[in-house]
Amino acid sequence: MGKFLGVTIGVVVAFIGLVLLIAWWYEFLFILRGVIPVLLIFGGGIALIAGLSELKDTLKAKKE
């Protein structure tokens, strides 16, 4: 009975989420417009740190 209850609750919650996403579409886009630049900045910073670390490792390996 527990597995069936979990699936039922999952379907109900997913349906409510879909309805609310449709109802609050403009608010969702407003938040998304604010979050995407921040994610790009963090992602770019992580890529920059990873690239510099790899470059440092390569230069260290050439010295040895």
ChimeraX attribute file (.defattr): number of C-alpha atoms within 10 A of each C-alpha:
attribute: neighborCount
match mode: 1-to-1
recipient: residues
	/A:1	5
	/A:2	7
	/A:3	8
	/A:4	9
	/A:5	10
	/A:6	11
	/A:7	11
	/A:8	12
	/A:9	12
	/A:10	12
	/A:11	12
	/A:12	12
	/A:13	12
	/A:14	12
	/A:15	12
	/A:16	12
	/A:17	12
	/A:18	12
	/A:19	12
	/A:20	12
	/A:21	14
	/A:22	11
	/A:23	11
	/A:24	12
	/A:25	11
	/A:26	11
	/A:27	11
	/A:28	13
	/A:29	12
	/A:30	11
	/A:31	10
	/A:32	11
	/A:33	11
	/A:34	10
	/A:35	11
	/A:36	11
	/A:37	11
	/A:38	11
	/A:39	11
	/A:40	11
	/A:41	11
	/A:42	12
	/A:43	12
	/A:44	12
	/A:45	12
	/A:46	12
	/A:47	12
	/A:48	12
	/A:49	12
	/A:50	12
	/A:51	12
	/A:52	12
	/A:53	12
	/A:54	12
	/A:55	12
	/A:56	12
	/A:57	11
	/A:58	11
	/A:59	11
	/A:60	10
	/A:61	9
	/A:62	8
	/A:63	6
	/A:64	5
